[in-house]
Amino acid sequence: MGTKEIRISGFGGQGVVLSGLILGQAASIYDNGFSALTQSYGPEARGGSCTAEVLISDEPIGYPYVQSPHILIILSQEAYNKYSDGLPADALMVIDPDLVKPNPSQKPAPLSIPATRMARDMGRTVVANIIMLGFLAAVSDVVSAEALKKSVLTSVPKGTEEFNTKAFETGYNYGLEHGSKGKVTHG
Amino acid sequence: MGTKEIRISGFGGQGVVLSGLILGQAASIYDNGFSALTQSYGPEARGGSCTAEVLISDEPIGYPYVQSPHILIILSQEAYNKYSDGLPADALMVIDPDLVKPNPSQKPAPLSIPATRMARDMGRTVVANIIMLGFLAAVSDVVSAEALKKSVLTSVPKGTEEFNTKAFETGYNYGLEHGSKGKVTHG
């Protein structure tokens, strides 16, 4: 399959790095691949910018940074402004439309899911990243939905598995309804 | 400072990968460095072997795997058998002596902390990895204790900060008593 490159970018406290960890773990533990995760932060630790880059491959990874992203999860306007230019034609961008206003002329148009608002409606904004991962599982083949769900369950605190499963499935079902696997639709 | 290479190895469910994430995050978010994390698993997802490799540097990391480890945290006999040979003379190995019986002739002799038993005594075995990180903060300069503690607090579930702080400090104090910073003593 070669190497899949995923960038997740937003601000501190959104679970950006944990999302990257869950994605990489899904690939390496359950899909028998390799993964590398790098993280970088802007000047302010909390509330500042935060980016995680995940590479997933069926062989050991030589260079651990995104060079040509296959998937971008963009969770702040600042991240959008920084990373939306010059994307490969087949790149899949997913945004939270309450946090990011994309350029209407952007090609390919991003997919969108209001994960933060959906998490708030569920009573716990902290699961927004899990909703987002469920969505990604529905609209992308980068890791299997089964592996991603298992990786979520081994990464969240004990006692919260049921709630996080519900969050994952909420995002997954939203993706089945509003996205289309392997295709890019309007955000 | 060049690149510091850390390997954490044990089995699934010990928090190996989360420990790596916390270490890398400590370096990149609070000590203004770069970090890369890779993870690999043995054949069985839970209960099988699990290794995380963390590289910490003051510049972007080109190759994300451990080549010559500075620090090893070894949490199973299998991991010990696999990784104890041919270590650099200045490598620091930390073991849990209830899980690992080191070769008495090994040089440098490992440091040891019964983190799993200490966590059980605290009532929650899940904090063994946090105790271990506290210990590491006391016996090594690879990241600052302050950064590591902050990284722990941003990585554990909300509501458990106090308990995890106590776990971290338990390990840290044990390290001050039984280890010696930058030196290797008998395990």
Chai-1 contact restraints between the chains, C-beta under 6 A:
chainA,res_idxA,chainB,res_idxB,connection_type,confidence,min_distance_angstrom,max_distance_angstrom,comment,restraint_id
A,L21,B,L21,contact,1.0,0.0,6.0,A-B,restraint_1
A,S28,B,Q39,contact,1.0,0.0,6.0,A-B,restraint_2
A,S28,B,Y41,contact,1.0,0.0,6.0,A-B,restraint_3
A,I29,B,Y41,contact,1.0,0.0,6.0,A-B,restraint_4
A,I29,B,A45,contact,1.0,0.0,6.0,A-B,restraint_5
A,A36,B,T38,contact,1.0,0.0,6.0,A-B,restraint_6
A,A36,B,P64,contact,1.0,0.0,6.0,A-B,restraint_7
A,L37,B,L37,contact,1.0,0.0,6.0,A-B,restraint_8
A,T38,B,A36,contact,1.0,0.0,6.0,A-B,restraint_9
A,Q39,B,S28,contact,1.0,0.0,6.0,A-B,restraint_10
A,Y41,B,I29,contact,1.0,0.0,6.0,A-B,restraint_11
A,A45,B,I29,contact,1.0,0.0,6.0,A-B,restraint_12
A,P64,B,A36,contact,1.0,0.0,6.0,A-B,restraint_13
A,P64,B,P64,contact,1.0,0.0,6.0,A-B,restraint_14
A,P157,B,P157,contact,1.0,0.0,6.0,A-B,restraint_15
